[in-house]
Amino acid sequence: MSEPTGKYSITMPRDIAEAAKARSGPSGLSAYVAAAVARQIERDNLNELITVAEAEHGPITDEEIQALRDQLHQAREQQTRGGANAA
C-alpha cells in the first residue's frame, strides 16, 4: 500500500513547471515534483550533518575531498570491470 498523500497548491515559475511537466513521463507531474522535493530534503539533511561534523572536527580540506573522490572513482572502475568480467 502506498503512503498517504495530501493535495497542495504551489506556485513556481511557468518555464520550470512546463519543463517539469514535459519530463514527468507517465508517473505525472505530482510524482516528479515529489521526487525533486524528496531529493532536496536529503540534501538539506546532509548539509546539516556536514555542519555538525565540521563544528566537531573542523572543515574538510580540499586534499581530503580529492582523496575521497579518487577512492570513489577507483571503486566505480573496479565495479565496472567486475561487471564486465561476470558477463
C-alpha positions in Angstrom: 0.0 0.0 0.0 1.4 3.5 -0.8 1.9 6.2 1.7 -0.9 8.6 2.4 -0.9 11.7 0.2 -2.2 15.3 0.5 -3.2 17.8 -2.1 -1.3 21.1 -2.1 -1.2 24.2 -4.2 2.2 25.5 -5.1 3.5 28.4 -7.2 6.5 28.2 -9.4 7.9 29.9 -12.5 5.9 28.8 -15.6 9.1 27.8 -17.5 10.2 25.5 -14.7 6.7 24.0 -14.4 6.5 23.3 -18.1 9.9 21.8 -18.2 9.0 19.5 -15.2 5.7 18.6 -16.9 7.5 17.7 -20.1 9.9 15.4 -18.2 7.5 13.9 -15.8 6.5 11.0 -18.0 3.8 8.5 -17.2 4.1 9.0 -13.4 2.9 12.6 -13.8 3.9 16.0 -12.6 3.0 15.3 -8.9 5.3 12.3 -8.7 8.1 14.3 -10.4 7.8 17.2 -8.1 7.5 14.9 -5.0 10.8 13.2 -6.1 12.5 16.5 -6.5 11.4 17.7 -3.1 12.5 14.4 -1.5 16.0 14.9 -3.1 16.1 18.4 -1.7 15.2 17.2 1.8 18.0 14.6 1.5 20.5 17.4 0.5 19.3 19.6 3.4 19.7 16.7 5.8 23.2 16.0 4.5 24.2 19.7 4.8 23.0 19.7 8.4 25.2 16.6 9.1 28.2 18.3 7.4 27.7 21.4 9.6 27.6 19.3 12.8 30.6 17.2 11.7 32.6 20.3 10.8 31.7 22.0 14.0 33.1 19.0 15.9 36.1 18.0 13.7 36.8 21.1 11.7 36.3 21.7 8.0 37.3 19.0 5.5 40.3 20.0 3.4 40.5 20.1 -0.4 43.0 17.3 -0.2 40.7 15.1 1.8 37.9 15.8 -0.7 40.1 14.8 -3.6 41.3 11.6 -1.8 37.7 10.6 -1.3 36.8 11.4 -4.9 39.8 9.2 -6.0 38.6 6.3 -3.9 35.1 6.6 -5.3 36.5 6.7 -8.9 38.6 3.6 -8.2 35.6 1.8 -6.7 33.5 2.6 -9.7 36.2 1.4 -12.1 36.5 -1.9 -10.1 32.7 -2.3 -10.1 32.6 -1.7 -13.9 35.4 -4.1 -14.6 33.9 -6.7 -12.3 30.5 -6.4 -14.1 32.2 -6.8 -17.5 34.1 -9.9 -16.3 31.0 -11.5 -15.0 29.2 -11.4 -18.3 
